[in-house]
């Protein structure tokens, strides 16, 4: 399973990526975005220009992991068309839907916003 916890941050890279890139090359792309670190535990999603392949880069505490998926039919959503130059933030559920080929990811809110500490205070929910 990718990302063991529901609240793990997921970031979709803001452009198509050459799927020949491996651990260090993808990690370098993550480091180019201010405030992002491939060793932070967040998940980083990359897709190719043809949108038939995707990779997820993650750090599991002992090393970098890559999950690679190629669709045999259909295309992944073009998330780089939806972002404003930077990475698009997704939930883990949206990542799973994306990897199943959903075209709605990034276009409409598919999951409610995570609850904050203030939301959990007595009497506010």
N, C-alpha and C positions, 0 to 999 in steps of 0.2 A: 504494500500500500504506500502511496506517495504521501508524505506528510502525515504523521500519526495523529495530529490534533486538528480539530476543526478550525481553530483560530490561527493557524499558521498563515503568515502573509504570503500572498501569491502575486507576482509581478509579471506581466506579459511584456516582453521586449518590444520596443517601438518601431521595429522594421523587420523585413525579411532577413533571414540568416542562412548562410551556407551550412547545410547539414553535415558537411565533412568536418566541421569544427568539433573539437573534443573538449575535455575537461578544462585545460588551461586557457584555450581560446574563448570559450563561453564565459569562464570566470573573468577574463580580461574585459569582455563586453559589459559584464555586471559592474565591475569596478569603475568603468568610465562614467556611470551615472552617479552624480553626487549623492552621498549618503547611503549607498548600497554596498554591501559586502557579501560575497558568495558564501562566506563562512558564518553568516548570521543565523542560519536555520530557515530562512525564507525560501520559497520555491520560485524559480525563474523559468518562464515559459518562452520558448523560441519556436518560430515556424519558418518554413522556407517560402520562397517567392511563389512557387506553384501551389502552395497551401495543401499539399498532400502528406506532409511530414511535420512532426513536432518533436521537440526535446524539452524535457524538464530537468533543470540542474538544481540539485539540493545538497546540503551538507548534513549528514546524519550524526555528527558528533565525532566520528573517527575518520571520515574522508568524504570526498565529493562523489555524488551518485548522479548518473544520467539515466533517465527513462526516455526511450525513443519509440515513437509510434508512427507508422505509415498507414494511411487510409487506403484501402483497396478500391473503394468507391466513394465518391463525394469529395468535398473539400472542407478544410478547417475554415472557420471564420477569419477574415482579414482584420485582425485586431489592430494592426498598425494604422489602418485608416481611421480608427476611432479615437486613438490617443492624441494628445496635443504635443507630440514630440518626445515626451517622456514615457516611462513604462506605465501601462494601464494596470490598476490594482483590481484583483479578482478575489473572490472567496475560494476556499478549497472546493466547495460544491460546484461553483462555476467552472473551475479548472476541470473537474471530472466531466461535467456536461460538455465542455469544449473538446476534451479528448474523445468523447463519444460522437463528435461531429455536429453538435448543436450550433446553429447559425445565430441564435439569440444572445449568446454570450457577448457581453460588452455593449450591447445595444439597449437592453432594458434590464432593470434590476430583477434578478432571478431569485435572490435570497434577501431576507431582511437585514438591515444593518446590525452588526454585532452590538450587544449590550455593553454599556460602559459601567464603571463603578457608580456613577451618579444615577444611572437607570436602575441599578439594583438596590439603591437606598430605599428604606421602608416608605411605602406610600406613594412612590412615583410611578410604579408600573401598573 
